[in-house]
Amino acid sequence: MRAPNLALGLASLVLSVAFWIYVQSQRVETFDETVELPLQVYGLNPDYSILRTPKAKISVTANGTVADIIKFRAQLADAINSGKAPSLGLIAVLDLSAARPEDEETEYPVRLPRNDVTRQAGIRFKNSPDLPVVVVYRSRRRIPIQIETENIPEGFGVSMATLEPKDMFVGGPKRDLERVDHASGRVNLGDYKPGRTYPVTLKAVDKDGLEIKTVSLEATSVIYTPILSIAAPEKSVLIDVVFKPGTRPAPGYRLK
């Protein structure tokens, strides 16, 4: 009875070794390689623009066999040259649908080709980067700044003042931008001391002083530095008016 058991054991060993050899033969080493994908901007509000346009391509890390990566690069090059890269899904998309105008760079997500596209090519992407961009209003213009003062110490007046920044730009939809007259702010000088500076919050207003909330100032405040001097007292004076001989009032007017 031992012979059959021995034969069965030997057969199992041979099959195990053969299966191991088969599995090892099917294993193919993969590598990480950098590939460049065309970059397309998507979803940006038509009233906005990008201050510094991103590069036309973005570098991403792809993982696959040497053969698959070479094949993917050739497929990508053919798609770009034929103009079919977007329709084939062989692009990276910078999604700016949630972008709003900001004073500084903000990172927005980049969508890479879909899984079905990469599976067909035999590769996978290992990273999905975010890109920093600055979004601004497409329409903008320079406007004056008007600061209203209150509680000036008695007997004094503002002889001069400086603003930082001096220039103010406003951006927004064109139809609303046309209504903006100036940037308005108010400052309380009740605690004035020589050399003191005052941060003043600004808002964009129309000619009637009504705030326009659909536009955005590129700086929401300025630093106001006033110089006060003693105000000259008001008094009434009498003056003599002498008319040149032969002259007379303009038509429709007369002297009392």
C-alpha positions in Angstrom: 0.0 0.0 0.0 3.0 2.3 0.4 3.9 2.4 -3.3 0.7 4.2 -4.3 1.1 6.7 -1.5 4.6 7.4 -2.6 3.6 7.8 -6.2 0.8 10.2 -5.2 3.1 12.3 -3.1 5.7 12.5 -5.9 2.9 13.5 -8.3 1.7 16.2 -6.0 5.3 17.5 -5.6 5.8 17.7 -9.3 2.5 19.5 -9.8 3.4 22.0 -7.1 6.8 22.7 -8.6 5.2 23.1 -12.0 2.6 25.5 -10.7 5.2 27.6 -8.9 7.3 27.8 -12.1 4.2 28.8 -14.1 3.3 31.6 -11.5 6.9 32.9 -11.5 6.9 33.0 -15.3 3.8 35.1 -15.3 5.2 37.7 -12.9 6.4 40.8 -14.7 8.2 43.6 -12.9 6.6 47.1 -13.1 8.2 50.5 -12.8 7.3 54.1 -12.0 7.7 56.4 -14.9 6.9 60.1 -15.4 4.6 60.9 -18.2 3.3 64.2 -19.5 -0.5 64.6 -20.0 -2.2 67.5 -21.9 -3.8 69.8 -19.3 -7.3 71.2 -20.0 -9.1 73.9 -17.8 -12.7 73.1 -17.1 -15.6 74.9 -15.4 -14.2 78.4 -15.0 -16.8 81.0 -14.6 -16.9 83.2 -17.8 -16.6 86.3 -15.6 -13.2 85.1 -14.2 -9.8 84.5 -15.7 -6.5 83.0 -14.5 -3.8 85.4 -13.6 -1.0 83.1 -14.6 -2.2 80.4 -17.0 -0.9 76.9 -16.1 1.4 75.1 -18.5 -0.2 73.1 -21.3 1.1 69.8 -19.9 1.4 68.3 -16.4 3.8 65.6 -15.2 2.3 62.6 -13.4 3.7 59.3 -12.2 2.5 56.2 -14.0 3.1 52.6 -13.0 3.3 49.7 -15.4 5.6 47.4 -17.3 8.2 48.9 -19.6 6.3 47.6 -22.6 3.0 49.0 -21.4 4.5 52.4 -20.6 6.1 52.6 -24.1 2.8 51.5 -25.6 0.9 54.2 -23.6 3.3 57.0 -24.6 2.9 56.0 -28.3 -0.9 56.0 -28.0 -0.8 59.3 -26.2 1.5 60.9 -28.9 -0.9 59.7 -31.6 -3.9 61.0 -29.8 -2.3 64.5 -29.3 -1.1 64.7 -32.9 -4.5 63.8 -34.2 -6.3 66.1 -31.9 -8.3 63.2 -30.4 -6.8 63.2 -26.9 -9.8 64.9 -25.2 -12.3 62.6 -26.9 -10.3 59.5 -25.9 -9.9 60.7 -22.3 -6.2 61.0 -22.5 -5.9 64.3 -20.8 -5.7 65.8 -17.3 -8.5 68.2 -16.3 -8.0 71.2 -14.0 -11.4 71.6 -12.4 -12.1 75.2 -11.6 -15.9 75.0 -11.2 -15.6 75.9 -7.5 -13.0 78.7 -8.1 -13.6 82.2 -6.8 -11.4 85.3 -7.2 -8.8 85.4 -4.4 -5.8 87.6 -3.5 -3.4 84.6 -3.3 -2.8 81.2 -4.9 -5.4 78.5 -4.2 -4.9 74.8 -5.1 -7.5 73.1 -7.2 -7.8 69.4 -8.1 -6.6 67.8 -11.3 -8.6 64.9 -12.6 -6.5 62.2 -14.4 -7.7 59.8 -17.2 -10.5 57.4 -16.1 -9.7 53.9 -14.8 -11.1 52.2 -17.9 -8.7 54.2 -20.1 -5.7 53.4 -18.0 -6.7 49.7 -17.6 -6.9 49.4 -21.3 -3.4 50.8 -21.6 -2.1 48.5 -18.8 -0.9 51.2 -16.5 -2.2 53.1 -13.5 -1.4 56.6 -12.2 0.0 56.9 -8.7 -0.7 60.5 -7.9 -3.5 63.1 -8.6 -1.8 66.5 -8.1 -3.4 69.8 -7.2 -2.4 72.9 -9.1 -2.0 76.4 -7.5 -3.6 79.2 -9.5 -4.8 82.7 -8.9 -8.3 83.4 -10.2 -9.3 87.1 -10.8 -12.2 88.9 -12.4 -12.0 89.1 -16.2 -13.1 92.8 -16.1 -11.3 95.3 -13.8 -10.6 99.0 -13.7 -9.0 101.6 -11.4 -11.3 103.7 -9.2 -10.7 106.6 -6.8 -10.8 106.2 -3.0 -12.8 108.5 -0.8 -12.3 108.5 3.0 -14.9 110.2 5.2 -13.7 111.4 8.6 -15.6 111.8 11.8 -15.0 113.0 15.3 -12.1 115.2 14.4 -10.8 116.9 17.5 -12.3 120.4 18.0 -10.4 123.2 16.5 -8.5 120.9 14.0 -8.9 119.9 10.4 -7.2 117.4 8.1 -4.6 119.3 6.2 -3.4 116.3 4.3 -3.4 112.5 4.4 -1.7 109.5 2.7 -3.2 106.2 1.6 -1.5 102.8 1.3 -2.1 101.4 -1.3 -2.7 104.5 -3.3 -4.4 102.8 -6.2 -7.5 100.7 -6.0 -8.8 98.2 -8.6 -12.2 96.7 -8.7 -13.3 93.6 -10.7 -16.5 92.0 -11.5 -19.2 91.4 -14.1 -18.9 94.1 -16.7 -22.5 95.3 -16.3 -22.0 95.8 -12.5 -18.5 97.2 -12.9 -19.8 100.1 -14.9 -22.0 101.2 -12.0 -19.0 101.5 -9.6 -18.2 105.2 -8.8 -15.5 104.9 -6.1 -14.2 102.9 -3.1 -15.7 104.4 0.1 -14.5 104.2 3.7 -15.1 105.9 7.0 -12.6 106.6 9.8 -13.0 107.9 13.4 -10.3 110.4 14.4 -11.5 110.9 18.0 -8.3 109.3 19.3 -6.0 111.0 16.9 -2.3 111.3 17.7 0.4 112.6 15.4 1.8 109.8 13.2 -1.0 107.4 14.0 -2.2 105.2 11.2 -5.8 103.9 10.7 -6.9 100.8 8.9 -10.0 101.7 6.9 -12.4 99.1 5.5 -13.6 99.9 2.0 -16.6 99.0 -0.1 -17.4 99.7 -3.8 -20.3 102.1 -4.1 -22.2 103.8 -6.9 -22.5 107.6 -7.4 -25.3 107.6 -4.7 -23.1 105.9 -2.2 -25.0 102.6 -2.4 -22.8 99.5 -2.0 -22.4 97.2 -5.0 -21.9 93.7 -3.6 -21.5 91.9 -6.9 -18.1 93.3 -7.5 -14.8 92.8 -5.6 -12.1 95.3 -4.5 -8.6 93.9 -5.0 -7.8 95.3 -1.5 -10.6 95.4 1.1 -8.8 98.0 3.3 -6.3 100.7 3.1 -4.0 102.4 5.7 -5.0 106.0 6.2 -2.4 108.4 7.8 -3.9 111.9 8.4 -2.1 115.0 9.4 -4.2 117.5 11.4 -3.6 121.2 11.8 -5.3 124.0 13.6 -8.3 125.0 11.7 -8.6 128.8 10.9 -11.6 130.3 12.6 -14.5 131.1 10.3 -15.6 134.8 10.1 -17.6 137.0 7.9 -16.0 139.9 6.0 -17.3 142.7 3.9 -15.8 143.2 0.5 -16.3 145.9 -2.0 -17.1 144.9 -5.6 -16.2 147.4 -8.3 -17.5 146.9 -11.8 -15.5 147.9 -14.8 -17.1 150.9 -16.5 -19.3 150.0 -19.4 -20.0 146.4 -18.2 -23.4 145.1 -17.3 -24.8 141.8 -15.9 -25.2 138.8 -18.2 -28.6 138.5 -20.0 -31.3 137.4 -17.5 -29.5 138.9 -14.4 -29.7 142.3 -12.7 -28.0 144.0 -9.7 -30.0 144.7 -6.5 
